[in-house]
Structures are given as C-alpha cells and as structure tokens.
Amino acid sequence: MKDIVIVGAGIAGLATSLGLLRLGVSSVVLESTDSLRTSGFALGIWANGWRALDAIGVGHIIRAKHNKLSGIVTTSASSGVQTAELPFRDSHTQDDLEFRCVNRRVLLETLANELPRGTIRYSSKVVHIQSEDRVKSIHLSDGTVLETKVLIGCDGVNSVVSKFLGFSTPAYAGRTAVRGFVYLQDGHGLEPKFLQFFGKGVRYGVIPCDDYGVYWFLTFSPASQEKEMVQDPNKVKQLVLSKLGKASDKIMRVFEETELENMVCAPLRFRYPWEMLWGNISRDKICVIGDALHPMTPDMAQGGCSALEDSVVLARLLAGALKRNDEGNEHHAITEALEKLVRERRWRCFDLISTSYIVGYIQQSDGVLLQFFRDKFMARFMAGVVFKKASFDCGDLTVS
C-alpha cells in the first residue's frame, strides 16, 4: 500500500509531490499519458506563483530561462491606439510585482527532474476509484489496482477524482481560446511587456517568454459559422488573423509565423464558484486541487499560480500531520489536515473564479457603452484588481 497517490502529472501534481518530498514525505504520481503533457505552450506566473515555486525550491531555475516583464500595455484593436500602460507594482507596498511568461514544458520538466526516478508512473489512466474503510483502491485501465491511504486529485478539468467527490462537469464560459507559441530565430524585438489588445468581442495578448520565444492567445465568442471553422487548424489561423484589427507589423509577424502544430483551440470552461462553498473538496482522505478543483477562465492568468498555491498549502499541512502523528492516530491527523486545506483554500478559489469571469466579461464585451468605459476609464481599475490577487502569499513549507 502507498501512503500518498497523486493523480495527474501536471503543475499541481508535480508541485505537490515535490513539496512533500522537500518535507521528507514520498508519493507516487499517476499520469495517464506516456509523457509529460505540455498543451497550452506557456502560462503567465505572477508573484504569488513565484512565491510558491521558491517555497518548493525551483524558482531560481525557472527564472533564469524567462524574462521578467515590467508592465502591461493595452491597445484598442479597432483603432490601433494605445489606451493604457501600467507598471507591474504591488498597490500596497509599491514594490515591483513579478510576472514572467513561462514555457510550460520548461516548468514541468524542471519539477519532474527534481523528483526521484520512478515517482511518476506514465500510461497509468485511472478509470475507477473505491473507498472502503481507510483504504482507497485506484483501478487503472490496464487492470492494475493500487491501494493508498491518501488520494490527491490533480487530474485537470476532466478530473476523475473530482467526479468521484461529486463535483459537476465544468461549465462552458461562452468563449473559445486560441493559444500559440512561436520561436523567432532572429529575435522578436518586443519590449519586455504584456501586450494586450481589445476589439469588438475579442481579446488577445502577446507575451514574450525570453528574447526569442513569444506566447500569444486570442479569446472570442464564436458565431454560428465560426463553430465549424475552429475544428480545422488552417481555418483557425485565418480566423485569428482576421480578428487582430489594426495590429502593427511586429505583432502581425508573431501570429503569421506561428506554425499550425504550435496552435491549439479549445472552449473555455470554469467551475461555478458556488460549488467551492458546498462542494466536497475533501472527503475520507481524498481531495482535489488545481484545475481538478477550480478551473477558471484565463483572464487573470491565475490558473497555474493558484494550482501552485494549492500544492504548497497541501504539502505543508499533510507533511505536518504525518510528522505530528506521535500517538499513531494517523487517520485523524490526515483528515484534520485536509479539513484545514478546505478552510484555507475554499474562499480563495471562490474569489479567483468569480473575479476572473467578471474581468473576462468586461474585457471582451462588445457592448458600445461598456467598451467606451473599459477603454477610457477602467484599465487602471481592472489592473488593480488583477495585481491585488497576484500579491497573495501562500506561505512556505515550514511545518509548525
């Protein structure tokens, strides 16, 4: 029997396993695919995410490969006119607020390389879960059955573990996202800034990772005729190019030179925030974190950051429970730790899901009045909201 089994070798799963390892607790990570999944290409990591990466001891490795961005520039895609420029700064301390766009493969490989060989078991797809007495039985697609004391679901939006706990399937947000990555051998020539553009019902961003690699995204609400187009990569690229508006040559080049295999198109899904209030985040030594718990729209770039927060908090609480187990009452100690995880993370998740959805609705609105107020007056306010969420500190791995 294993002490701890983690389902999913994504950001949350690997970070949790590594956080536990730093505290002397081993785990097994089950991954359904035959290698690390790097779909999505890149993600923005704010100061709260970097605090978590520093806590598990890999922040310095990842920082060295990605440029720090100094601020955000918003531009009207309709007119090509810049509407705002704001530095990344903590509104309370006035200190710089760290933000970097991180290559997803680099992040996952860095986390995986810190784990002992054999920790991650690939081609291990979970098809069924049983919980009897104090033993969890995990049935895999190849017929293997693993038993564990603690089961942690980090298996993403289509989580088997979250379904077992009673969560509903994440809802469609009414928008579609196209994400892409391009490597320009002669350099992209962009400033180290988050470049964001708004048009009629469209929001897109261009974010340099380093001096050569650029990540980009575009979100929109597909019209009826566009719903068929998003199934064809060639048509997706043409659709994206048609929605850029009055973009500069430098920005156009980023999209034009992106290869079809370096683009992905998918509907945006999110968890209804009220499920955070009454859902079973933890039950009988089974819990979920990351996208398995709180899938959210990407409008604040907090999906990965909040998953890293979850990982640090869970590793700290779980390792602390195991180390304080002087009287042998292991079941009670672990259950209490997971209940504390729920108390610490429930409202944070509710807040991030809700705020991301609202920010996305405002940013992508095609209403004339709301567009006017957004472009003229709301840029600073919305940036302030995003910056405040990014200032959060989940703490370190110190066990009290």
Contacts in CASP RR format, 6 or more apart in sequence:
PFRMAT RR
TARGET T0000
AUTHOR 0000-0000-0000
METHOD contacts of the structure
MODEL  1
MKDIVIVGAGIAGLATSLGLLRLGVSSVVLESTDSLRTSGFALGIWANGW
RALDAIGVGHIIRAKHNKLSGIVTTSASSGVQTAELPFRDSHTQDDLEFR
CVNRRVLLETLANELPRGTIRYSSKVVHIQSEDRVKSIHLSDGTVLETKV
LIGCDGVNSVVSKFLGFSTPAYAGRTAVRGFVYLQDGHGLEPKFLQFFGK
GVRYGVIPCDDYGVYWFLTFSPASQEKEMVQDPNKVKQLVLSKLGKASDK
IMRVFEETELENMVCAPLRFRYPWEMLWGNISRDKICVIGDALHPMTPDM
AQGGCSALEDSVVLARLLAGALKRNDEGNEHHAITEALEKLVRERRWRCF
DLISTSYIVGYIQQSDGVLLQFFRDKFMARFMAGVVFKKASFDCGDLTVS
1 135 0 8 1.000
1 147 0 8 1.000
1 148 0 8 1.000
1 149 0 8 1.000
2 27 0 8 1.000
2 28 0 8 1.000
2 146 0 8 1.000
2 147 0 8 1.000
2 148 0 8 1.000
2 149 0 8 1.000
3 25 0 8 1.000
3 26 0 8 1.000
3 27 0 8 1.000
3 148 0 8 1.000
3 149 0 8 1.000
3 150 0 8 1.000
3 322 0 8 1.000
4 20 0 8 1.000
4 25 0 8 1.000
4 26 0 8 1.000
4 27 0 8 1.000
4 28 0 8 1.000
4 148 0 8 1.000
4 149 0 8 1.000
4 150 0 8 1.000
4 152 0 8 1.000
4 318 0 8 1.000
5 27 0 8 1.000
5 28 0 8 1.000
5 29 0 8 1.000
5 30 0 8 1.000
5 136 0 8 1.000
5 138 0 8 1.000
5 146 0 8 1.000
5 148 0 8 1.000
5 150 0 8 1.000
5 151 0 8 1.000
5 152 0 8 1.000
6 13 0 8 1.000
6 16 0 8 1.000
6 17 0 8 1.000
6 27 0 8 1.000
6 28 0 8 1.000
6 29 0 8 1.000
6 30 0 8 1.000
6 152 0 8 1.000
6 153 0 8 1.000
6 154 0 8 1.000
7 29 0 8 1.000
7 30 0 8 1.000
7 126 0 8 1.000
7 138 0 8 1.000
7 151 0 8 1.000
7 152 0 8 1.000
7 153 0 8 1.000
7 154 0 8 1.000
7 155 0 8 1.000
7 159 0 8 1.000
7 160 0 8 1.000
7 161 0 8 1.000
8 29 0 8 1.000
8 30 0 8 1.000
8 31 0 8 1.000
8 32 0 8 1.000
8 153 0 8 1.000
8 154 0 8 1.000
8 155 0 8 1.000
8 156 0 8 1.000
9 29 0 8 1.000
9 30 0 8 1.000
9 31 0 8 1.000
9 36 0 8 1.000
9 37 0 8 1.000
9 108 0 8 1.000
9 112 0 8 1.000
9 120 0 8 1.000
9 122 0 8 1.000
10 31 0 8 1.000
10 36 0 8 1.000
10 37 0 8 1.000
10 108 0 8 1.000
10 154 0 8 1.000
10 156 0 8 1.000
11 107 0 8 1.000
11 108 0 8 1.000
11 111 0 8 1.000
11 290 0 8 1.000
11 304 0 8 1.000
11 307 0 8 1.000
11 308 0 8 1.000
11 311 0 8 1.000
12 154 0 8 1.000
12 156 0 8 1.000
12 289 0 8 1.000
12 290 0 8 1.000
12 291 0 8 1.000
12 292 0 8 1.000
12 304 0 8 1.000
12 307 0 8 1.000
12 308 0 8 1.000
12 310 0 8 1.000
12 311 0 8 1.000
13 29 0 8 1.000
13 152 0 8 1.000
13 153 0 8 1.000
13 154 0 8 1.000
13 289 0 8 1.000
13 311 0 8 1.000
14 29 0 8 1.000
14 108 0 8 1.000
14 111 0 8 1.000
14 112 0 8 1.000
14 115 0 8 1.000
14 120 0 8 1.000
15 52 0 8 1.000
15 53 0 8 1.000
15 56 0 8 1.000
15 111 0 8 1.000
15 307 0 8 1.000
15 308 0 8 1.000
15 311 0 8 1.000
15 312 0 8 1.000
16 27 0 8 1.000
16 152 0 8 1.000
16 154 0 8 1.000
16 289 0 8 1.000
16 310 0 8 1.000
16 311 0 8 1.000
16 314 0 8 1.000
16 315 0 8 1.000
17 27 0 8 1.000
17 29 0 8 1.000
17 115 0 8 1.000
17 119 0 8 1.000
18 56 0 8 1.000
18 57 0 8 1.000
18 58 0 8 1.000
18 111 0 8 1.000
18 114 0 8 1.000
18 115 0 8 1.000
19 55 0 8 1.000
19 56 0 8 1.000
19 311 0 8 1.000
19 312 0 8 1.000
19 315 0 8 1.000
19 319 0 8 1.000
19 397 0 8 1.000
20 26 0 8 1.000
20 27 0 8 1.000
20 315 0 8 1.000
20 318 0 8 1.000
20 319 0 8 1.000
21 27 0 8 1.000
21 114 0 8 1.000
21 115 0 8 1.000
21 116 0 8 1.000
21 119 0 8 1.000
22 56 0 8 1.000
22 57 0 8 1.000
22 315 0 8 1.000
22 397 0 8 1.000
23 315 0 8 1.000
23 316 0 8 1.000
23 319 0 8 1.000
23 320 0 8 1.000
23 323 0 8 1.000
23 397 0 8 1.000
23 399 0 8 1.000
24 319 0 8 1.000
25 315 0 8 1.000
25 318 0 8 1.000
25 319 0 8 1.000
25 322 0 8 1.000
26 116 0 8 1.000
26 119 0 8 1.000
27 119 0 8 1.000
27 152 0 8 1.000
28 119 0 8 1.000
28 121 0 8 1.000
28 146 0 8 1.000
28 148 0 8 1.000
29 115 0 8 1.000
29 119 0 8 1.000
29 120 0 8 1.000
29 121 0 8 1.000
30 121 0 8 1.000
30 124 0 8 1.000
30 126 0 8 1.000
30 138 0 8 1.000
30 140 0 8 1.000
30 146 0 8 1.000
31 37 0 8 1.000
31 120 0 8 1.000
31 121 0 8 1.000
31 122 0 8 1.000
31 123 0 8 1.000
31 124 0 8 1.000
32 123 0 8 1.000
32 124 0 8 1.000
32 125 0 8 1.000
32 126 0 8 1.000
32 141 0 8 1.000
32 155 0 8 1.000
33 122 0 8 1.000
33 123 0 8 1.000
34 122 0 8 1.000
34 123 0 8 1.000
35 122 0 8 1.000
36 105 0 8 1.000
36 108 0 8 1.000
36 109 0 8 1.000
36 112 0 8 1.000
37 108 0 8 1.000
38 104 0 8 1.000
38 105 0 8 1.000
38 108 0 8 1.000
39 104 0 8 1.000
39 264 0 8 1.000
40 104 0 8 1.000
40 179 0 8 1.000
40 180 0 8 1.000
40 181 0 8 1.000
40 264 0 8 1.000
41 103 0 8 1.000
41 104 0 8 1.000
41 179 0 8 1.000
41 180 0 8 1.000
41 181 0 8 1.000
41 215 0 8 1.000
41 262 0 8 1.000
41 264 0 8 1.000
42 101 0 8 1.000
42 102 0 8 1.000
42 103 0 8 1.000
42 104 0 8 1.000
42 181 0 8 1.000
42 207 0 8 1.000
42 209 0 8 1.000
42 215 0 8 1.000
43 101 0 8 1.000
43 102 0 8 1.000
43 104 0 8 1.000
43 107 0 8 1.000
43 301 0 8 1.000
43 303 0 8 1.000
43 304 0 8 1.000
44 99 0 8 1.000
44 100 0 8 1.000
44 101 0 8 1.000
44 102 0 8 1.000
44 207 0 8 1.000
44 301 0 8 1.000
44 304 0 8 1.000
44 305 0 8 1.000
45 53 0 8 1.000
45 99 0 8 1.000
45 100 0 8 1.000
45 101 0 8 1.000
45 102 0 8 1.000
45 301 0 8 1.000
45 304 0 8 1.000
45 305 0 8 1.000
45 308 0 8 1.000
46 97 0 8 1.000
46 98 0 8 1.000
46 99 0 8 1.000
46 301 0 8 1.000
46 302 0 8 1.000
46 305 0 8 1.000
46 389 0 8 1.000
46 390 0 8 1.000
47 90 0 8 1.000
47 97 0 8 1.000
47 98 0 8 1.000
47 99 0 8 1.000
47 390 0 8 1.000
47 391 0 8 1.000
48 302 0 8 1.000
48 305 0 8 1.000
48 306 0 8 1.000
48 308 0 8 1.000
48 309 0 8 1.000
48 389 0 8 1.000
48 390 0 8 1.000
48 391 0 8 1.000
48 392 0 8 1.000
48 393 0 8 1.000
48 394 0 8 1.000
49 304 0 8 1.000
49 305 0 8 1.000
49 308 0 8 1.000
49 309 0 8 1.000
50 59 0 8 1.000
50 63 0 8 1.000
50 98 0 8 1.000
50 100 0 8 1.000
51 393 0 8 1.000
51 394 0 8 1.000
51 395 0 8 1.000
52 305 0 8 1.000
52 308 0 8 1.000
52 309 0 8 1.000
52 311 0 8 1.000
52 312 0 8 1.000
52 394 0 8 1.000
53 59 0 8 1.000
53 62 0 8 1.000
53 308 0 8 1.000
54 60 0 8 1.000
54 396 0 8 1.000
55 312 0 8 1.000
55 394 0 8 1.000
55 395 0 8 1.000
55 396 0 8 1.000
55 397 0 8 1.000
56 111 0 8 1.000
56 311 0 8 1.000
56 312 0 8 1.000
56 315 0 8 1.000
56 397 0 8 1.000
57 114 0 8 1.000
58 110 0 8 1.000
58 111 0 8 1.000
58 114 0 8 1.000
61 110 0 8 1.000
62 100 0 8 1.000
62 102 0 8 1.000
62 106 0 8 1.000
62 107 0 8 1.000
62 110 0 8 1.000
63 100 0 8 1.000
65 103 0 8 1.000
65 106 0 8 1.000
65 210 0 8 1.000
66 100 0 8 1.000
66 101 0 8 1.000
66 102 0 8 1.000
66 103 0 8 1.000
66 106 0 8 1.000
66 209 0 8 1.000
66 210 0 8 1.000
67 100 0 8 1.000
67 192 0 8 1.000
67 208 0 8 1.000
67 209 0 8 1.000
67 210 0 8 1.000
67 211 0 8 1.000
68 98 0 8 1.000
68 99 0 8 1.000
68 100 0 8 1.000
68 192 0 8 1.000
69 88 0 8 1.000
69 99 0 8 1.000
69 100 0 8 1.000
69 101 0 8 1.000
69 192 0 8 1.000
69 193 0 8 1.000
69 194 0 8 1.000
69 207 0 8 1.000
69 208 0 8 1.000
70 87 0 8 1.000
70 88 0 8 1.000
70 191 0 8 1.000
70 192 0 8 1.000
70 193 0 8 1.000
71 85 0 8 1.000
71 86 0 8 1.000
71 87 0 8 1.000
71 88 0 8 1.000
71 99 0 8 1.000
71 193 0 8 1.000
71 194 0 8 1.000
72 84 0 8 1.000
72 85 0 8 1.000
72 86 0 8 1.000
72 88 0 8 1.000
72 193 0 8 1.000
72 194 0 8 1.000
72 195 0 8 1.000
72 196 0 8 1.000
72 383 0 8 1.000
73 82 0 8 1.000
73 84 0 8 1.000
73 85 0 8 1.000
73 193 0 8 1.000
73 194 0 8 1.000
73 195 0 8 1.000
73 196 0 8 1.000
74 82 0 8 1.000
74 83 0 8 1.000
74 84 0 8 1.000
74 85 0 8 1.000
74 196 0 8 1.000
74 197 0 8 1.000
74 198 0 8 1.000
74 379 0 8 1.000
75 81 0 8 1.000
75 82 0 8 1.000
75 83 0 8 1.000
75 195 0 8 1.000
75 196 0 8 1.000
75 197 0 8 1.000
75 198 0 8 1.000
76 82 0 8 1.000
76 83 0 8 1.000
76 197 0 8 1.000
76 198 0 8 1.000
76 199 0 8 1.000
76 375 0 8 1.000
77 197 0 8 1.000
77 198 0 8 1.000
77 199 0 8 1.000
77 202 0 8 1.000
77 204 0 8 1.000
77 243 0 8 1.000
77 244 0 8 1.000
77 245 0 8 1.000
77 246 0 8 1.000
77 247 0 8 1.000
78 199 0 8 1.000
78 200 0 8 1.000
78 245 0 8 1.000
78 246 0 8 1.000
79 246 0 8 1.000
80 245 0 8 1.000
80 246 0 8 1.000
80 247 0 8 1.000
83 198 0 8 1.000
83 375 0 8 1.000
83 376 0 8 1.000
83 379 0 8 1.000
84 379 0 8 1.000
84 380 0 8 1.000
84 383 0 8 1.000
85 193 0 8 1.000
86 379 0 8 1.000
86 380 0 8 1.000
86 383 0 8 1.000
87 96 0 8 1.000
88 96 0 8 1.000
88 97 0 8 1.000
88 98 0 8 1.000
88 99 0 8 1.000
88 387 0 8 1.000
89 95 0 8 1.000
89 96 0 8 1.000
89 97 0 8 1.000
89 387 0 8 1.000
90 96 0 8 1.000
90 97 0 8 1.000
90 387 0 8 1.000
90 391 0 8 1.000
91 384 0 8 1.000
91 387 0 8 1.000
91 388 0 8 1.000
91 391 0 8 1.000
92 391 0 8 1.000
97 387 0 8 1.000
97 390 0 8 1.000
97 391 0 8 1.000
99 194 0 8 1.000
99 390 0 8 1.000
100 209 0 8 1.000
101 194 0 8 1.000
101 207 0 8 1.000
101 208 0 8 1.000
101 209 0 8 1.000
101 215 0 8 1.000
102 209 0 8 1.000
103 181 0 8 1.000
103 209 0 8 1.000
103 215 0 8 1.000
112 120 0 8 1.000
123 142 0 8 1.000
124 140 0 8 1.000
124 142 0 8 1.000
124 144 0 8 1.000
125 140 0 8 1.000
125 141 0 8 1.000
126 138 0 8 1.000
126 139 0 8 1.000
126 140 0 8 1.000
126 141 0 8 1.000
126 155 0 8 1.000
126 160 0 8 1.000
126 161 0 8 1.000
127 139 0 8 1.000
127 140 0 8 1.000
127 141 0 8 1.000
127 160 0 8 1.000
128 138 0 8 1.000
128 139 0 8 1.000
129 136 0 8 1.000
129 137 0 8 1.000
129 138 0 8 1.000
129 139 0 8 1.000
129 151 0 8 1.000
129 160 0 8 1.000
129 161 0 8 1.000
129 164 0 8 1.000
129 286 0 8 1.000
130 136 0 8 1.000
130 137 0 8 1.000
130 139 0 8 1.000
131 137 0 8 1.000
131 284 0 8 1.000
131 286 0 8 1.000
134 149 0 8 1.000
134 285 0 8 1.000
134 331 0 8 1.000
135 147 0 8 1.000
135 148 0 8 1.000
135 149 0 8 1.000
136 147 0 8 1.000
136 148 0 8 1.000
136 149 0 8 1.000
136 150 0 8 1.000
136 151 0 8 1.000
136 285 0 8 1.000
136 286 0 8 1.000
137 145 0 8 1.000
137 146 0 8 1.000
137 147 0 8 1.000
138 145 0 8 1.000
138 146 0 8 1.000
138 147 0 8 1.000
138 148 0 8 1.000
138 151 0 8 1.000
139 145 0 8 1.000
140 146 0 8 1.000
149 285 0 8 1.000
149 330 0 8 1.000
149 334 0 8 1.000
150 285 0 8 1.000
150 286 0 8 1.000
150 318 0 8 1.000
150 334 0 8 1.000
151 161 0 8 1.000
151 285 0 8 1.000
151 286 0 8 1.000
151 287 0 8 1.000
152 161 0 8 1.000
152 286 0 8 1.000
152 287 0 8 1.000
152 288 0 8 1.000
152 289 0 8 1.000
152 314 0 8 1.000
153 159 0 8 1.000
153 161 0 8 1.000
153 162 0 8 1.000
153 286 0 8 1.000
153 287 0 8 1.000
153 288 0 8 1.000
153 289 0 8 1.000
153 292 0 8 1.000
154 288 0 8 1.000
154 289 0 8 1.000
154 290 0 8 1.000
154 292 0 8 1.000
154 307 0 8 1.000
155 161 0 8 1.000
155 162 0 8 1.000
155 292 0 8 1.000
156 290 0 8 1.000
156 291 0 8 1.000
156 292 0 8 1.000
156 295 0 8 1.000
157 170 0 8 1.000
157 269 0 8 1.000
157 291 0 8 1.000
157 292 0 8 1.000
157 295 0 8 1.000
159 167 0 8 1.000
159 288 0 8 1.000
159 291 0 8 1.000
159 292 0 8 1.000
161 286 0 8 1.000
161 288 0 8 1.000
161 292 0 8 1.000
162 288 0 8 1.000
162 292 0 8 1.000
162 293 0 8 1.000
163 169 0 8 1.000
164 286 0 8 1.000
165 279 0 8 1.000
165 280 0 8 1.000
165 281 0 8 1.000
165 282 0 8 1.000
165 283 0 8 1.000
165 286 0 8 1.000
165 288 0 8 1.000
166 279 0 8 1.000
166 280 0 8 1.000
167 271 0 8 1.000
167 275 0 8 1.000
167 279 0 8 1.000
167 280 0 8 1.000
167 288 0 8 1.000
167 293 0 8 1.000
168 272 0 8 1.000
168 275 0 8 1.000
170 269 0 8 1.000
170 270 0 8 1.000
170 271 0 8 1.000
170 295 0 8 1.000
171 269 0 8 1.000
171 270 0 8 1.000
171 271 0 8 1.000
171 272 0 8 1.000
172 267 0 8 1.000
172 268 0 8 1.000
172 269 0 8 1.000
173 267 0 8 1.000
173 268 0 8 1.000
173 269 0 8 1.000
173 270 0 8 1.000
173 297 0 8 1.000
173 357 0 8 1.000
174 221 0 8 1.000
174 267 0 8 1.000
174 268 0 8 1.000
175 219 0 8 1.000
175 220 0 8 1.000
175 221 0 8 1.000
175 267 0 8 1.000
175 268 0 8 1.000
175 297 0 8 1.000
175 364 0 8 1.000
176 219 0 8 1.000
176 220 0 8 1.000
176 221 0 8 1.000
176 222 0 8 1.000
176 230 0 8 1.000
176 265 0 8 1.000
176 266 0 8 1.000
176 267 0 8 1.000
176 268 0 8 1.000
177 217 0 8 1.000
177 218 0 8 1.000
177 219 0 8 1.000
177 265 0 8 1.000
177 266 0 8 1.000
177 267 0 8 1.000
177 268 0 8 1.000
177 298 0 8 1.000
178 217 0 8 1.000
178 218 0 8 1.000
178 219 0 8 1.000
178 230 0 8 1.000
178 236 0 8 1.000
178 239 0 8 1.000
178 240 0 8 1.000
178 263 0 8 1.000
178 264 0 8 1.000
178 265 0 8 1.000
179 215 0 8 1.000
179 216 0 8 1.000
179 217 0 8 1.000
179 263 0 8 1.000
179 264 0 8 1.000
179 265 0 8 1.000
180 215 0 8 1.000
180 216 0 8 1.000
180 217 0 8 1.000
180 258 0 8 1.000
180 262 0 8 1.000
180 263 0 8 1.000
180 264 0 8 1.000
181 213 0 8 1.000
181 214 0 8 1.000
181 215 0 8 1.000
181 216 0 8 1.000
181 258 0 8 1.000
181 262 0 8 1.000
182 213 0 8 1.000
182 214 0 8 1.000
182 216 0 8 1.000
182 254 0 8 1.000
182 257 0 8 1.000
182 258 0 8 1.000
182 259 0 8 1.000
182 262 0 8 1.000
183 212 0 8 1.000
183 213 0 8 1.000
183 214 0 8 1.000
184 212 0 8 1.000
184 213 0 8 1.000
184 214 0 8 1.000
184 253 0 8 1.000
184 254 0 8 1.000
184 257 0 8 1.000
185 212 0 8 1.000
187 211 0 8 1.000
187 212 0 8 1.000
187 213 0 8 1.000
188 208 0 8 1.000
188 211 0 8 1.000
188 212 0 8 1.000
188 213 0 8 1.000
188 214 0 8 1.000
188 250 0 8 1.000
188 254 0 8 1.000
189 211 0 8 1.000
189 250 0 8 1.000
190 206 0 8 1.000
190 208 0 8 1.000
190 214 0 8 1.000
190 250 0 8 1.000
192 208 0 8 1.000
194 205 0 8 1.000
194 207 0 8 1.000
195 205 0 8 1.000
195 206 0 8 1.000
195 207 0 8 1.000
195 251 0 8 1.000
196 203 0 8 1.000
196 204 0 8 1.000
196 205 0 8 1.000
197 203 0 8 1.000
197 204 0 8 1.000
197 205 0 8 1.000
197 206 0 8 1.000
197 244 0 8 1.000
197 245 0 8 1.000
197 247 0 8 1.000
197 251 0 8 1.000
198 363 0 8 1.000
198 364 0 8 1.000
198 371 0 8 1.000
198 374 0 8 1.000
198 375 0 8 1.000
199 245 0 8 1.000
199 366 0 8 1.000
199 371 0 8 1.000
200 366 0 8 1.000
200 371 0 8 1.000
201 220 0 8 1.000
201 221 0 8 1.000
201 364 0 8 1.000
201 365 0 8 1.000
201 366 0 8 1.000
202 218 0 8 1.000
202 219 0 8 1.000
202 220 0 8 1.000
202 243 0 8 1.000
202 364 0 8 1.000
203 218 0 8 1.000
203 219 0 8 1.000
203 220 0 8 1.000
203 299 0 8 1.000
203 360 0 8 1.000
203 363 0 8 1.000
203 364 0 8 1.000
204 216 0 8 1.000
204 217 0 8 1.000
204 218 0 8 1.000
204 219 0 8 1.000
204 243 0 8 1.000
204 244 0 8 1.000
205 216 0 8 1.000
205 217 0 8 1.000
205 218 0 8 1.000
206 214 0 8 1.000
206 215 0 8 1.000
206 216 0 8 1.000
206 251 0 8 1.000
206 254 0 8 1.000
207 214 0 8 1.000
207 215 0 8 1.000
207 216 0 8 1.000
208 214 0 8 1.000
208 215 0 8 1.000
209 215 0 8 1.000
214 254 0 8 1.000
216 254 0 8 1.000
216 255 0 8 1.000
216 258 0 8 1.000
217 298 0 8 1.000
218 240 0 8 1.000
218 243 0 8 1.000
218 244 0 8 1.000
219 268 0 8 1.000
219 298 0 8 1.000
219 364 0 8 1.000
220 226 0 8 1.000
220 243 0 8 1.000
220 364 0 8 1.000
221 364 0 8 1.000
222 229 0 8 1.000
222 230 0 8 1.000
226 239 0 8 1.000
229 235 0 8 1.000
229 236 0 8 1.000
229 239 0 8 1.000
230 236 0 8 1.000
230 239 0 8 1.000
230 265 0 8 1.000
233 260 0 8 1.000
233 263 0 8 1.000
233 265 0 8 1.000
234 260 0 8 1.000
236 263 0 8 1.000
236 265 0 8 1.000
237 255 0 8 1.000
237 258 0 8 1.000
237 260 0 8 1.000
237 263 0 8 1.000
240 255 0 8 1.000
240 263 0 8 1.000
241 252 0 8 1.000
241 255 0 8 1.000
241 256 0 8 1.000
244 251 0 8 1.000
244 252 0 8 1.000
244 255 0 8 1.000
247 255 0 8 1.000
268 297 0 8 1.000
268 298 0 8 1.000
269 295 0 8 1.000
270 295 0 8 1.000
270 296 0 8 1.000
270 297 0 8 1.000
270 353 0 8 1.000
270 356 0 8 1.000
270 357 0 8 1.000
271 293 0 8 1.000
271 294 0 8 1.000
271 295 0 8 1.000
271 296 0 8 1.000
271 353 0 8 1.000
272 353 0 8 1.000
273 349 0 8 1.000
273 350 0 8 1.000
273 353 0 8 1.000
273 354 0 8 1.000
273 357 0 8 1.000
274 350 0 8 1.000
276 294 0 8 1.000
276 346 0 8 1.000
276 347 0 8 1.000
276 349 0 8 1.000
276 350 0 8 1.000
276 353 0 8 1.000
277 346 0 8 1.000
277 350 0 8 1.000
281 287 0 8 1.000
281 288 0 8 1.000
281 293 0 8 1.000
281 341 0 8 1.000
281 342 0 8 1.000
281 345 0 8 1.000
281 346 0 8 1.000
282 288 0 8 1.000
282 338 0 8 1.000
282 339 0 8 1.000
282 341 0 8 1.000
282 342 0 8 1.000
284 335 0 8 1.000
285 331 0 8 1.000
285 334 0 8 1.000
285 335 0 8 1.000
285 338 0 8 1.000
287 314 0 8 1.000
287 338 0 8 1.000
287 341 0 8 1.000
287 342 0 8 1.000
289 307 0 8 1.000
289 310 0 8 1.000
289 311 0 8 1.000
289 314 0 8 1.000
289 341 0 8 1.000
289 345 0 8 1.000
290 303 0 8 1.000
290 304 0 8 1.000
290 306 0 8 1.000
290 307 0 8 1.000
290 310 0 8 1.000
291 303 0 8 1.000
291 307 0 8 1.000
293 310 0 8 1.000
293 345 0 8 1.000
293 349 0 8 1.000
294 303 0 8 1.000
294 306 0 8 1.000
294 349 0 8 1.000
294 352 0 8 1.000
294 353 0 8 1.000
296 302 0 8 1.000
296 303 0 8 1.000
296 306 0 8 1.000
296 352 0 8 1.000
296 353 0 8 1.000
296 356 0 8 1.000
296 357 0 8 1.000
297 356 0 8 1.000
297 357 0 8 1.000
297 360 0 8 1.000
298 356 0 8 1.000
299 356 0 8 1.000
299 357 0 8 1.000
299 359 0 8 1.000
299 360 0 8 1.000
299 363 0 8 1.000
300 352 0 8 1.000
300 355 0 8 1.000
300 356 0 8 1.000
300 359 0 8 1.000
300 385 0 8 1.000
300 386 0 8 1.000
300 389 0 8 1.000
300 390 0 8 1.000
301 386 0 8 1.000
302 352 0 8 1.000
302 356 0 8 1.000
302 389 0 8 1.000
302 390 0 8 1.000
303 352 0 8 1.000
305 390 0 8 1.000
306 348 0 8 1.000
306 349 0 8 1.000
306 352 0 8 1.000
308 394 0 8 1.000
309 345 0 8 1.000
309 348 0 8 1.000
309 392 0 8 1.000
309 394 0 8 1.000
310 345 0 8 1.000
312 394 0 8 1.000
312 395 0 8 1.000
312 396 0 8 1.000
312 397 0 8 1.000
313 341 0 8 1.000
313 344 0 8 1.000
313 345 0 8 1.000
313 394 0 8 1.000
313 395 0 8 1.000
314 341 0 8 1.000
315 397 0 8 1.000
316 395 0 8 1.000
316 396 0 8 1.000
316 397 0 8 1.000
316 398 0 8 1.000
316 399 0 8 1.000
317 337 0 8 1.000
317 338 0 8 1.000
317 340 0 8 1.000
317 341 0 8 1.000
317 344 0 8 1.000
318 334 0 8 1.000
318 337 0 8 1.000
318 338 0 8 1.000
319 397 0 8 1.000
319 399 0 8 1.000
320 337 0 8 1.000
320 399 0 8 1.000
320 400 0 8 1.000
321 333 0 8 1.000
321 334 0 8 1.000
321 336 0 8 1.000
321 337 0 8 1.000
322 330 0 8 1.000
322 333 0 8 1.000
322 334 0 8 1.000
323 399 0 8 1.000
324 333 0 8 1.000
325 333 0 8 1.000
348 392 0 8 1.000
351 389 0 8 1.000
352 389 0 8 1.000
355 385 0 8 1.000
355 389 0 8 1.000
359 382 0 8 1.000
359 385 0 8 1.000
359 386 0 8 1.000
362 370 0 8 1.000
362 374 0 8 1.000
362 378 0 8 1.000
362 382 0 8 1.000
363 374 0 8 1.000
363 382 0 8 1.000
365 371 0 8 1.000
365 374 0 8 1.000
374 382 0 8 1.000
END
